[in-house]
Amino acid sequence: MNWKREEPEAARALVKEIARLVEGPLRLMEVCGTHTVSIFRAGIRAMMPPGLELISGPGCPVCVTPTGEIDRAVELARRPEVVLLTFGDLMRVPGSRGSLAQARAEGADVRVILSPLDAVAVAEGEPRKKVVFFAVGFETTSPAIAWAVKEARRRGLENFYLLPCQRLIPPAIRALLSAGRTGVDGFILPGHVSVIIGRAPYLFIAREFGLPGVITGFEPLDILEGILMLLRQKKEGRAAIEIQYRRAVKEEGNPLALGLMEEVFRPADARWRGLGSIPSSGLLLRDGFSEMDAVQAFDLPYEEVKDPPGCLCGEILQGLKRPPDCPLFGRGCTPEAPIGPCMVSSEGTCAAYYKYGGISA
């Protein structure tokens, strides 16, 4: 990452203050995959003083999507009457029956789209096909997916379906903390998700678990300031949820976006890679839109599938392991030939370690 002219001096001042406040071993988790990539690109891990460790969490939606969900999408894509639409990162994620990219190579009609509304346009343009959008994402993309569902209804499209695989970040953090295995001392909380949900959904981190959290932006100085704010809380013996990213995040989030999500979706238990089933951590279509649910319309059963032998994606997503700890990392598993999803997605921890020289980090 190229620093702006005035930033190195400001960064040095922040790093100096961070070092002054570190008095013992501390582990801070960046929950968002975009933070993970930004930290690597800017070399922030190398700037941290001894005793301060930055670990990655379950903040990559492609990575936390379990193999069983990928298998359902691949099975659906291979049906001749179906056009399956998805975001690009999902194409190469391995399932137990191949990937969507392999299904397309075998003749399945699988297409990459850039926006949920693109799925509506495809459905309108191909009325003889059953168009299914494989909807993977966090709170950031869920309002746009909700809008696409409403738009398909408005246009009277009876061939538009959603394969819902959205996940919610706060319940995943609760599951991590309740498991008591990660040993986190504070959270660098995701900026993009927080633009939608605001501050309140994270308050349990401080109130129930006594840990600080800071909603942080993605520029290098944002991240360094967020780390400093966490350390100041620790120094003062406080546990609160603070907002560093105030230029984008409001206390209440985005009420319009939240209203769209509430109108179209309902919370439901959902499976996460590495974390298992987490209560109220997913989104399913409400009864008023259930005819668009691909799981019901195509009678798609779910089969539990274990990760490939040796793959540590599940442990990495919990902050229990680092990519270099995985016996497959950089050997059998590379971005060109991925075995686990953490090496596929642009937000995946393994991909970030591999791309930005973290093999020995």
N, C-alpha and C positions, 0 to 999 in steps of 0.2 A: 504494500500500500504506500502510495506517495503522500507524504505529510505536507500540509500547507506550510508556507514559509514561517508563519508565526507559531505553529503548533509544537515543534520540538522543544522550544524553551518552556512553554506551558506544560508540556508532558513531563519534562525533567523536574519541574517544581512539584507536580502532583506525585510523581514517583518518589521523590525525596520525602514528602509528607507521609506517603503510604509506608515507606520503610521506617519512619520514625514511630509509627503507631503499631507496628507488628512486634508483639512481645512474646509470642509463642506460636506453636503450630496452629494454622488456621486453614480450613478448606471452604472455599466459596464456590458455589455451583452456578454456572451460567446455564439457565434453563433453555434458552433459545438457540437453535442451530445457527441462526444468522450471527448471534454474538460469538459463537465458537469460531466461525470463519473470520469474523472481523478481528478477534483476538489474535488469531494466527497471522493474518495478513499484516497486521501492524506490529507484530513481534512483542505483544504485551506480556505473554508468559515469560519471555526472557528478561523482561524488565522487573519482574516481581522479586522482592527480597527473599532470602532464605526463610523458610517456615511458612510462606504463604503459597498455597496451592490452589490453582484454578482447575475445577473439574467440570466436565460436560454432563448435561442431564438429558431428559427425554423430550427435547425440544425440536425434533425433526419429524414432521408428520409422516413422511414416507417410511422412516426408520421404525417407527413404533407400530406401523400397520403389520399385523401378524401374518404369517404365511398362509393361514386358512383363508384370510380375506383376499390375498393375491390369487389363490387357487380358484375362488369363486369367480373373480373377474376373468381369469383365463378361460375357465369353463364356459362362461357366458359369451366371451368374445368368439369362441369357436363355433357358436351356433350360427347357421347360415343366414338367419333372418335378422341378426343383430349387427348394428354398428356400435362399437364400444369406444367411448371418448374418455380421455384422461389427460392429466398434466404430464409433461415430459419426463419428470424424474421417476415416475412409476413404470415407465416402459421396460426398464432393464432389471427391475427388482426380481430376484429369483423366487419362484414358487416351487412347490414340490412337483408340479406338472409342467414346468417351464415358465417363461416370462411372457408378458404381453408382446414384447418385441419378437420373441420366437413364434408366438401365435400369428402375428402379422406376417412373418416370413413364410409361414405355412399356408397363408391365404386368408386368414381372418381379417375382417374389416376393422382395424384398430387405428384410431386417429388421435393425434396430439392437438389439444386446443389450448388457447391462452387465457380464456375467460369462460366462466360458466354460461354467459349469454351466447357464446359460440355454439354450445350444445343445443340451445333453443333454435338457433338458425339452421343447424344441421337437421334437426327433427322436422322443421317446417319445410326444408328443401327436399327431404326424402320421405314422403308420406307412406311409402310402401315398406319401409324398414322400421324396425323397432330400435330406437336410438337410446342407448344407456350411457349416462354420465357416471363414471366411477369417481365419486366425490370424496377425495381425501384432503384433509386440512384441519387447521385449528380454528379458533374464534376469528382469526384474521380474514379467512375466506368464506366463512359460513354465512355472513349476511349477503354476499354476492350470490352464493348458491341458493339461498332462500329467495332472492329476487328472481333468479332464473326459473325456479319452480313456479312462482306466482305468474311470471310472464308466459310460461308454457300454458298455464291454466287460462290466462287472459286470451291467448291466441287459439284456444280450443284444441290444442295438440293432444291427441290420444295415443301417440307413439313415442312420447317422451317419458323416460324413466330415470330414476336416480338409484344408484347403488351406494347407499350412504355409509361412509366410513370416516366421518368427522370425529374429532376428539377435542376434549376440553382440558386446558392446562391445570387449573387449580385442583381438580380432583386427583390428578396424577402427582402433584406435589404432596398432597395429603397422604396418598398411598406410600410415597417414598419415605416420608417422615414417620408414618405409623409403623412401617416395617422396621425402622430403627437400625438399618444396616449401613447407611451411607456415611454417617458421621459428618454432616454438613454443618458449618457454623454461620452461614448466611447465604442469601440468594440474590444473584443478579437477575432480576425479573424481566420478562420479555417486553420490549417496547411496542411492537406491532400488535400483539394480542391485547395489550393494555389500552391501546387506542380505542378498542372496542369495549372492553369490559370495565375499565377504570381501576380504581384502587381497592374497593371494598372486598372483592372476591378473594384477595390474598390476606386479609386481616387475621385469619385463623393461624397463619404462620407465626405471627408475633404473639397473639393472645393465647393460643393453645400449646404452642411448642417453644415459645420464648426465644424465637430467632428473628433477626433483622432481615429485611428485604428492601431492595431499592429497584424501582422500575427505571430502566436505563436505556438510553439511546444507543446508536450503533457506530457513531464516529469514535475514533480512538480516544479523544478527550472525554467524550461521554462515558465510555467504559471506565477510564481511569478515575473520573470523578465519582462514578457509581461505586467503585471499589473503596474509594476514600470515605464516602458517606457510610458504607457498611462498617468500616474500621472505626469511624468516629462513634457510631452507635455502640460497638463492642467496648471501646475505651470508656465510654460514659455509662456502661451498664444498662443500656436501653435496648428494647426490642420493638421496632416500629416498622411500618411499611411506608417508605418515602418515595417521592417521585423526583428523579433527576431529569427525566425526559419531558419537562413541562411544556416545551414548545409544541408537543404533539399530544400529550396525554392529559386529559382532564380527570378530576376526581370521580365524576360520574360516568366516565367513558363516553360512548356515543349512543344516546337513547334511541335514535332512529334505527341504527343497526341492530341494537338489542331488541327493539320491538319487532323487526323483521324476523329475527331468529325465533323469537317467542311465538310469533304467529304461525310459522311454518313447521318448526321442529319442537320436539319434546325431549327432555333428558332421558337417557337410558343407560343401563350398565353396558360396558364395552370392554373388549379384549385389547390389551396392549402387549406388544412384544416385550418380554422380559418382566413385565409387571403383572401379567395375568388379567383377570377381570376386575375392573374398578367400578364401583357403584356411581351411577349418574355422571359418567365421564364421556359419554357419546351422545350423538343426536340422531333421532329417528323422525321420520315424517309424522306429523299429527294425523289423526283420523280423517280430517277433511282433505288431505292430500295423499292418503294411503294408496290410492290406485296407481300412483306413480312409483311406488316402492318396488324396485326390481327383485328384491328377495322374495316378496310375496307373489309378484306377477309371474316370475319364472320358476318358483318353487326351488330355491337354491339352499340346500342344507349346508351347515357349517361343519367342517371336519378339523379337529385340532391336529396341528402338525408341529413336530419339534424342529428346532433350528438344525442346520447341517452339523455333523460331528466336527467339533473343534471351534465352531463359530461362537464368539463371545459377544455378539451384538446385544443380547439381553442384559448382560452384566455391564457393558459399556454405557447403555442407556440409563442405568441406575447409578452411574458414577462409582461402581464397585471396581471396575477395571479400566485401564487405558488401552487404546488400540495396540500399542507395542506389546502389551501383555498377551495378545491373541496369537496363537501359534500359526494362524493363517495369514496374519497381516503382512502385506508386502511380499508374500511368498505365493501361496495358493490363491490368495484374495487380493486383487488389484482393481483399480477403476476400469481397466480394460476387460477383466474377467472376474467380476465380483461374485463372491459367495454369499455375503450378507448385505442387507440393505444399507448399513452404515457406510459402506464403501461406494454406494451407488449415488445417493442424493447429493446435490450440491451443498446441502446443509448437514450432511452426515459427518459425525466426528471422525470416523476412520478416513473418509475422503479428505477432510481438512488436514489431518495429521500427515497423510501421504503426500498431498499436493504441496503443502507449505513446509516440508522438511521436518515433520515431527516424528520421524521414524525412531529417533533416539531420544525424543523429548521426554 
